[in-house]
């Protein structure tokens, strides 16, 4: 395993780091100020459009998609360090480079499984950054971490499917630019194979019967920059059968294919968040004095910073190994590592951010510094894409199976 960055990765890293310094970090405060003056907090600040245009001019666009025709043509190992850099400003940089969830996962689904007509209608404008999308899977009335529990019904009626169900925490759905949902529901609820009961279908946002009911809060945040996390109800929603993605009964398999690369993206962005936290800790430590000496001279603060550095280096190697395995032996061959990074990374980054919050005192939980919102994002990722315990259960079973 050679984790040295190749020439193309180094060149993109250099350009992306400069883009962050010159454009993204200065835009963070501007975006907040502009959002406060918007008619709706869900509207997109003008500076975001400026960042997207600049990223496009610099060729820092669609870096996540491994297909050279539609995206940058990077491997997982090449993209991973770039995702880390964007994670240092997770509410701006991924969107600026058209590498923000849930659009990235949705574009990957469309690229892999959509028909040519579906790609023309939805994938191309998503790749161009002209629209946004949402992935409607999680439901409030069942344990959605087990996808076989999904209760939303998608019943075939002639040349249409009729959809009824209630979803929540549907990321991006509050954004007025969100034009389409990928909805997961059951087309064969009584089928013998519980992993063949589900399907995925494209539902335009303006379809009659689609009700974006409310924004769900995440630790008190509405997450405006991410497009919110909405409760969405489908009342007798009718869409053409041609909107089905892949084959009927293929929804479970598509969901699994969608989550593999997404976990690399999430974990590397988390590492970027941890790096931002370490930087903020060090700056605070050398600038503040308590009990007669700088915080940087306090043993407990030194321990926090040292432990954070060790943890980040360990996590990065594990995630890069996972990316390398996905490139060389595929998602199935990297299954254990994919679950390992999903277990380890959010948990460890939450601890690093918690230390940073402690170091900043009241400032750490305030809106004047990014730490509280970063903590909320990292803590949420212990639930998103499957809670820790689901991955621990699966990983442990695989380990034990070798001895039975």
Phi, psi and omega in degrees: 000118179247112183262008176295137180288134178285178187298319182293318179297316179299319181294317179292321177300316181299315180292320181290321177298319178294320178299320178297312183293318188276332189234313189286306182301317177296335183278347183300309180291323179298317180299318178297316181294320179292320181297325180295338181260358182286154178296324177229137179295347180273347175293157183269126177301147183301327183296334178294317176298323178295319178296317180298318179297318180293319178299319177298317179298326183271002180074020179258064192220134179053042182293338187284335191272120187287348180279127184289335180290317184261329185233206184277347179074026181271150171283169175301320181292327177286322183283331187307310180293337176285321176298323178299317181297316180293335179293345178290339174223071193293343182267356179233309190298315178299319178294318181301327182259009182059038180236032184263141170285151002273002184299322182299312179297321180294320178294323177295320177299313181295319179298318185278325193238348186281157172285168179298322179294319178295321178296317180298318184283323189240318183293315184298314177293332175292317179296330179278353181074019182277334179225169171239172184216172178218156180243111188258096180234309188295139181233148184281340189261358179222164175282094187286349175297338170257101188298341179289348179278346185310132184253345178304133182256137174232097189257130179288131177223092183066238180266017182227162167247140177252124188247130174224131179168173180229127180241158171212168188053047178269099189296135177087354188287341179278343180292126180298343177277354177291112187255344186209146173249140162264113187254132175255127178207180183263123174262342180220071188297341182255010182296149183294321180270109185294345178265006175241013180275340190259150175222167176238143183216149179272126180235108175302142184300326184274012178292133177305136180099349176274119181240110172277100196280314184194163174269128175275140177273152176239104186051040177089349179267143173267351174057054183301320184294337180268358183087013176073179180223098196264156163269127183232130180245136178249113181251103178047046180283126180251126175227154180300146177299336178293348178280351179299135178267123183068216182257158175296133183091000182265005186297319182297315181294322178296319179299319180293320178296325182291327190279335184301297178298326180300326180289325173299312182300311181301313186291322178290324175295323176299320178296322174298321176297320179295321177297320177297320180296319179296317178301314180295322177299314182294318179297319179293319185296324182273347184260345186245146178241136176218134179055040170087001177210157182301149176303329180297341179266355180280129184302319182295324178292320177300320179296317179302314184291318179296314180297322179296317179297315179300315182297316181296318179297321178294313182298316182300316180298320180295318181290320178295322175300318180297316178299317179298317178296318178300324179288327188261325183235001176088171183298321180295319179292338181256017188301314181299315182292323178300317178290324180298316181291327180291329176285310192282319192291306180301320182299313183289321181291324174303317180296319179296314179296325178296320176295321179295318177301316180299320181293327181273352179061226181300326178298330182294332180259007183265174177277357183281344178229156186279359192295316184297316180290324175296318178300315180299319179295315182294318180296325180295329181286356168281352177248319185296149182058030180099126180293160181312316188295328178295316180290323177297317180300313182292317181295317180296319179301320180294320178295313183294325184303331182292343185249006183257000000 
